[in-house]
């Protein structure tokens, strides 16, 4: 068995690859733009504007109607996760569905609801997202009212105060169009670079004297330059010859006219 030498191994010249990429920059840019346009059109056609309405409540575990100790505040802060779970509970949301006569399931309504607790506070922010801004406000207020009653009932809370009613949002929430377009541009650029590099690595044709020395292990004695104009003329002559040959074959195939 013959042993392979180092000359048989594929050598990758990073500088040569960089040169190939620079020479194909127009292809890379066009591919990136094409993918960006496709991603933009897809996101615009599939994305529905969403509007978010937020309402806030303040929960007080008041032990004495006249005094409020720091221990009460600390205990209330530790219970905010419990309050958040109550707001998103099935009983609260199903009560909202029944009261507002919604054509939604519990899971669908839960997907619209976000409950946030600002750090070191006893405030609960209930945010509802919906394609209709007025429906988003109606749902936020409905969930706040149902959650207030449930928190008082289950957690034995003396009072849940209204801090802010749900607002009517004027602007939609963050659009994914820009993000999707940017992803499309990056994906198109990476894919085009991969295609160029793969074509370079798979192309084993000998194009330069350096390729002769690298792959065949032979030294070149000289280079015969090719005349571009002569090459073009040869190609034109070949095309004319092929056309004339086709014309002669067509003439031979025609039946002779009757005398």
C-alpha positions in Angstrom: 0.0 0.0 0.0 1.3 3.4 -0.9 1.8 5.9 1.9 0.3 9.3 1.5 2.7 12.2 1.8 2.1 15.7 3.1 1.7 16.9 -0.5 -1.5 14.9 -0.8 -3.1 16.7 2.0 -5.5 19.6 1.3 -4.0 22.9 2.2 -6.3 25.8 2.9 -4.9 29.3 2.3 -6.9 31.7 4.4 -5.6 34.6 2.4 -6.7 33.0 -0.8 -10.1 32.4 0.6 -10.3 36.0 1.7 -9.4 37.0 -1.8 -12.1 34.8 -3.2 -14.7 36.3 -0.9 -13.7 39.8 -1.9 -14.0 38.9 -5.5 -17.5 37.6 -4.9 -18.7 40.5 -2.7 -21.5 41.4 -5.0 -23.0 37.9 -4.8 -22.7 38.0 -1.0 -24.4 41.4 -0.8 -27.2 40.4 -3.2 -27.9 37.2 -1.3 -28.0 39.1 2.1 -30.4 41.7 0.6 -32.6 39.0 -1.0 -33.0 37.1 2.3 -33.6 40.3 4.1 -36.4 41.3 1.8 -38.0 37.8 2.0 -37.8 37.9 5.8 -39.3 41.4 5.8 -42.2 40.4 3.6 -42.9 37.3 5.6 -42.9 39.1 8.9 -45.2 41.9 7.6 -47.7 39.4 6.2 -47.8 37.1 9.3 -47.5 39.6 12.1 -50.6 41.1 13.8 -50.2 44.3 15.8 -50.6 43.7 19.5 -51.6 46.3 22.1 -50.8 46.1 25.9 -52.9 47.6 28.7 -51.6 47.6 32.3 -53.5 48.0 35.5 -51.9 48.1 39.0 -53.0 47.2 42.5 -51.4 47.7 45.9 -51.8 44.8 48.4 -51.7 45.6 52.2 -51.7 42.8 54.8 -52.8 45.3 57.5 -52.8 43.8 61.0 -54.0 47.0 62.6 -56.1 49.6 61.0 -54.1 52.4 62.7 -50.5 51.1 62.4 -48.5 49.5 59.7 -45.2 48.0 60.8 -42.1 47.2 58.8 -42.7 43.5 59.5 -46.0 43.9 57.7 -44.3 45.4 54.7 -41.6 42.7 54.6 -44.2 39.9 54.9 -46.2 41.5 52.1 -43.2 41.7 49.8 -42.5 38.0 50.4 -46.1 37.1 49.4 -46.0 38.8 46.0 -45.2 35.6 44.2 -48.3 34.1 45.8 -50.4 37.1 44.6 -49.0 36.6 41.1 -50.0 33.0 41.1 -53.5 33.9 42.3 -53.9 36.4 39.4 -53.0 33.8 36.9 -55.0 31.0 38.5 -57.7 29.1 36.6 -60.5 30.2 39.0 -59.7 33.9 38.5 -59.4 33.7 34.7 -62.4 31.5 34.2 -64.4 34.0 36.3 -63.3 36.7 34.0 -64.3 34.6 30.9 -67.7 34.1 32.4 -68.3 37.7 33.6 -67.1 39.3 30.3 -68.7 36.5 28.1 -65.4 35.9 26.3 -65.0 33.3 23.5 -61.7 32.2 24.9 -60.4 29.2 26.8 -58.4 29.5 30.0 -55.2 28.7 28.2 -55.8 31.4 25.5 -56.6 34.1 28.1 -53.5 33.0 30.2 -51.3 33.5 27.2 -52.4 37.2 27.1 -51.7 37.9 30.7 -48.4 39.0 32.3 -48.0 39.8 36.0 -45.1 41.9 37.1 -43.9 42.9 40.6 -41.5 45.9 40.6 -38.6 45.1 42.9 -38.9 45.9 46.6 -42.6 46.9 46.3 -46.0 45.4 47.0 -47.4 46.5 43.8 -48.7 44.1 41.2 -48.9 45.2 37.6 -51.3 43.2 35.4 -50.7 43.5 31.7 -52.9 42.1 29.0 -52.0 42.0 25.3 -54.6 41.8 22.6 -54.9 42.9 18.9 -57.7 45.3 20.0 -56.5 48.1 22.4 -60.0 48.6 23.9 -60.4 44.8 24.5 -56.9 44.8 26.1 -58.1 47.4 28.6 -61.4 45.6 29.3 -59.6 42.4 30.0 -57.0 44.0 32.2 -59.7 45.7 34.4 -61.7 42.5 34.5 -58.8 40.4 35.7 -57.8 43.0 38.3 -61.3 43.0 39.8 -61.6 39.2 39.9 -58.0 38.9 41.3 -58.7 41.5 44.0 -61.7 39.5 45.3 -59.7 36.2 45.1 -56.7 37.6 46.9 -58.8 39.0 49.8 -60.7 35.7 50.0 -57.8 33.3 49.8 -54.9 35.2 51.4 -56.9 36.8 54.2 -55.9 40.3 53.1 -57.7 43.2 54.6 -57.5 45.5 51.5 -56.3 45.5 47.9 -56.1 49.1 46.7 -56.5 50.2 43.1 -53.4 52.0 42.0 -54.1 52.5 38.3 -56.8 51.4 35.9 -56.0 49.8 32.6 -54.9 52.3 30.0 -56.0 52.4 26.3 -52.8 51.8 24.4 -52.2 54.0 21.4 -49.1 52.3 20.0 -48.6 48.6 19.4 -46.0 46.6 21.2 -42.5 45.9 19.8 -42.8 44.8 16.2 -40.7 41.7 15.2 -40.3 43.0 11.6 -36.9 44.7 12.2 -35.5 41.8 14.1 -36.7 39.3 11.5 -35.3 41.4 8.7 -32.0 41.6 10.4 -31.9 37.8 11.0 -32.7 37.3 7.3 -29.8 39.6 6.2 -27.4 37.8 8.5 -28.6 34.4 7.4 -28.3 35.3 3.7 -24.8 36.7 4.2 -23.6 33.6 6.1 -25.2 31.2 3.6 -23.6 33.0 0.6 -20.2 33.0 2.3 -20.6 29.3 2.9 -21.5 28.7 -0.8 -18.5 30.6 -2.0 -16.1 28.9 0.4 -17.6 25.4 -0.4 -17.3 26.1 -4.2 -13.6 27.1 -3.6 -12.8 24.0 -1.6 -14.5 21.6 -4.1 -13.0 23.2 -7.2 -9.9 21.1 -7.8 -9.2 22.5 -11.3 -5.7 23.8 -12.0 -5.8 27.5 -12.8 -2.4 29.0 -11.9 1.3 27.9 -12.0 1.2 27.7 -8.3 -1.6 25.1 -8.5 0.7 23.0 -10.8 3.4 23.0 -8.2 1.1 22.5 -5.3 -1.0 19.6 -6.6 1.2 18.0 -9.2 4.6 18.6 -7.7 5.9 19.9 -11.0 7.7 23.1 -11.8 6.6 25.2 -14.7 9.1 26.2 -17.3 7.0 29.0 -18.9 3.5 30.4 -19.4 1.8 30.7 -22.8 -0.4 33.8 -22.7 -3.9 33.5 -24.3 -5.2 36.2 -26.6 -8.7 37.1 -25.3 -9.7 38.5 -28.7 -8.6 35.3 -30.5 -10.5 33.2 -28.0 -13.7 35.2 -28.6 -13.2 34.9 -32.4 -12.7 31.1 -32.1 -15.9 30.8 -30.1 -17.8 32.8 -32.7 -16.4 30.6 -35.5 -17.5 27.5 -33.7 -21.0 28.8 -33.3 -21.2 29.8 -37.0 -19.9 26.3 -38.0 -22.5 24.6 -35.9 -25.3 26.8 -37.4 -24.1 26.0 -40.9 -24.0 22.3 -40.2 -27.5 22.3 -38.8 -28.7 24.2 -41.9 -27.1 21.6 -44.3 -28.7 18.8 -42.4 -32.0 20.5 -42.6 -31.7 21.0 -46.4 -30.8 17.3 -46.8 -33.9 16.2 -44.9 -36.2 18.1 -47.3 -37.7 15.9 -50.0 -36.8 16.7 -53.6 -39.4 18.6 -55.5 -41.4 16.7 -58.1 -40.6 17.5 -61.7 
